[in-house]
Amino acid sequence: MVVLAVVALSAIAYFAWPRISGAAIMGVACADSDPGNDPFVKGTLVFTNEDGNVIEELFDDSCTPTKQQVEQRYCVLKETGYRVYKQVDTCLHGCIDGVCKQEE
């Protein structure tokens, strides 16, 4: 039973890790399609290697489960590589597909 629990927790950590704020990505460049973290613009982070080839493209802005806030991802260069962080903004008219709605 203990082994099963350890395997289950390891699987959860493995699959959830890239989405956790502060996750390290070893790329040489990080581009944010929404560098100003505008809650009305859906952004995506794209990481490239030294040849300019995309190595990661999985950090999209998204709505929280309540659809009342948007989680915006952004990257910061640290000593160990780029780190992904998130900023949470409240949406006055709700959130849909990673952006705050302009009006009801």
N, C-alpha and C positions, 0 to 999 in steps of 0.2 A: 504494500500500500504506500509506503514511504517512497519507494522508487517511482511508482506511478505519479505521485504528487510532484516529485522533483522533475520528472520528464515533462509533465504538464506545465509547470512553472517555467521551465527552460524554453519550451515551445512558445509560450505567451511572450516571454521576454525577447526571444529571437524575432518574432514577427512584429511586435509592437515597437521595438527599439528605434527604427528610423523615424517614427512619428513623434517621439518624445522630444520635448524642448531641450536643447543643449546637446543633441546627438552630434558626434563628430563625423565629418565627411572628409576624406583625404583627397581632395581635388585641388587643382592649382588655380581654378577660377570659379566664382559663384556669381551667377547673374539672376537678378530678381526682376521679373516683368512688371512689378509694382513697387519700385524702390522707395516711394513715399508712404507706403502702407495706407493707401487711400481705402477706407472701408467700402467704397462704392465701385472698386476695381478689383477683380479677381487676379491674384498674382500667383506665379509659379517660380520656384527656385530651380535653376538648372546648373549642375556642376559639370565641369569639363576637365579633361586631363591636359598634360603639357602639349599634346598634339591638337587640341581643340575639339576632341571627340567627346560627346556627351557620355558621362558615366552615371549620372543620377538625375532623374527628373520626377521626383515623387512628392515634393512638398508644395501642395496647392493650398491656397486659402480655403477655409471651410467654415460652415456654420456649426455652432454648438448644438447639442441634441435638443435644446429648448427652442432653437431657431430665433433667439432673441439677441444673439451675439455672433460676431464673426471672429475666427481665429486666423490671424495673419502671420505667416512665417517670414522670417528674414534671416540672413546669414551674417556672421561676424568672423573675421579671420583671427584665429588664436594661434599660439605657438604650435599646437598639435594638428592644425588644419582648420578648416571652416567648421563653425558650430552653427546649428540651426536653433533659433529661438522663436517664440511666438508672442504676439501681442494680441490681447483680447479687447475688442471694441464692442460696445453696446449699440444695437441697431434700433432706432426709434420705431421703425415700421416693420421690424422683423428681418430675417435673413433668408436668402434663397441662393443655392448653388455657390456659396462662398463669397457673397456680396450682400451688403445691406440694401434693402429695398428703399428707393427714393421716397415713395408715398404708399399709402394703404391701397 
